[in-house]
Amino acid sequence: MYADGAAWSLMVGLGETYFPAFALALGKAPETAALLTSIPVFLGAILQWFLLPAVLSSPSLRRWVALVVALQTLCFVPLLVAAWTGAMPTIALFAIVALYWGLGLSGGPAWSTWIETLVPKRLRISYFAVRTRMLHATTLAGIAAGGFLLQELAGVLAPTRAFVLLFAAALLARAVSLLLLLRHSSGTLRVEELRSVSLREFFRRLQHGADGRLLAYVLCLQLAVQFAQPLVTPFLLNHRNLSYAAYMGLLAAFFLGKAVAMPGLARFAQRRGLKALLTLGGIGIIPMAAPWFLTESYLLLFAAQALAGVFSGASELATFYAYFAAIDPRERASILTHYNVLNAAAFAAGCLGGAWILRSAPDPAQGYALAFGLSVALRAATLLLLRRVREI
């Protein structure tokens, strides 16, 4: 399971992370690159929602996860072709990335339901904390390798040719992940035991259920964060004109902060509880969009990104384990599938809002400042929903 996660996170670091940069290399507008981080996610979430009946009727969760991982691996093939030729229609680019996300999201709820049966309950917080730390470290390695390749080859090859190496390595990493997943056992939960939760019941729980209150908070936090997050790549590469190496360094700082803090965050959760960990992350993440428009110092931005990684890691670990603690495993695949659609919608709404602000502003500098400032205000407002979340 550690090795599978390492291979998957290498794919993220080498491939998924650089989708917006690839769009810019293809000559797409900054707004297009920003939307590439959200619109395909939303379309992919709709796809995985339609695939839910197939999940619930598959021979086993293990087989379903293996199938969607295999198909997701193949999504890098057209991206490789586009990187080699230097051209891809915007619609085709969005479609391929949407398919990539749809397959990944479809496998996620099934994977978390299946994998819970393989890890004893008393070990889960410490086990997944260590595994998550390793994931961030290998994602960081992928980001660093990708940034190094792009920086070294930028003046040697055509603008998109360096991405051939990145996407080929990402494809290989995902293929290795598939082979490792196939070596897992099938677990103790049978597909026949899974229950489907209707949309009506899901929305009722968002208002009144303990699991729903948690999901409602996470959804609104996602919306607030996405007013700023998708704009970071065009802000750094187009507005600030950072090199690929400098850009990679700021991305790496975020994952470095997560990786270094993860063991301490796990101990904090064991002593104080998951609600305290969720609160730590929720409060700490509020001002983390402000440094982008408050300073031009690279060192300060690097430190701010590392600190943002710590607080984001707190929210991530608390939310990840809360899925196990607060959601019935027999209903998890269904609930998380519905949740993924709303999460992607919040993701897309935040991104569209940020892109609209950027496009409507008199000048880019003012647009970026307004989007990042609004993100800070919206993050603070989510604390009202955090108060409704009970101890997990």
Sequence and secondary structure as in RCSB ss.txt:
>XXXX:A:sequence
MYADGAAWSLMVGLGETYFPAFALALGKAPETAALLTSIPVFLGAILQWFLLPAVLSSPSLRRWVALVVALQTLC
FVPLLVAAWTGAMPTIALFAIVALYWGLGLSGGPAWSTWIETLVPKRLRISYFAVRTRMLHATTLAGIAAGGFLL
QELAGVLAPTRAFVLLFAAALLARAVSLLLLLRHSSGTLRVEELRSVSLREFFRRLQHGADGRLLAYVLCLQLAV
QFAQPLVTPFLLNHRNLSYAAYMGLLAAFFLGKAVAMPGLARFAQRRGLKALLTLGGIGIIPMAAPWFLTESYLL
LFAAQALAGVFSGASELATFYAYFAAIDPRERASILTHYNVLNAAAFAAGCLGGAWILRSAPDPAQGYALAFGLS
VALRAATLLLLRRVREI
>XXXX:A:secstr
 HHHHHHHHHHHHHTGGGHHHHHHHTT  HHHHHHTTTHHHHHHHHHHHHTHHHHHTSS HHHHHHHHHHHHHHT
HHHHHHHHHHT   HHHHHHHHHHHHHHHHHHHHHHHHHHHTTS GGGHHHHHHHHHHHHHHHHHHHHHHHHHHH
HHHTTTS TTTHHHHHHHHHHHHHHHHHHHHTTS   S  GGG     HHHHHHHHHH HHHHHHHHHHHHHHHH
HTTGGGHHHIIIIIS   HHHHHHHHHHHHHHHHHHHHHHHHHHHHH HHHHHHHHHHHTGGGGTHHHH   HHH
HHHHHHHHHHHHHHHHHHHHHHHHHHS HHHHHHHHHHHHHHHHHHHHHHHHHHHHHHHHSSSHHHHHHHHHHHH
HHHHHHTHHHHTT    
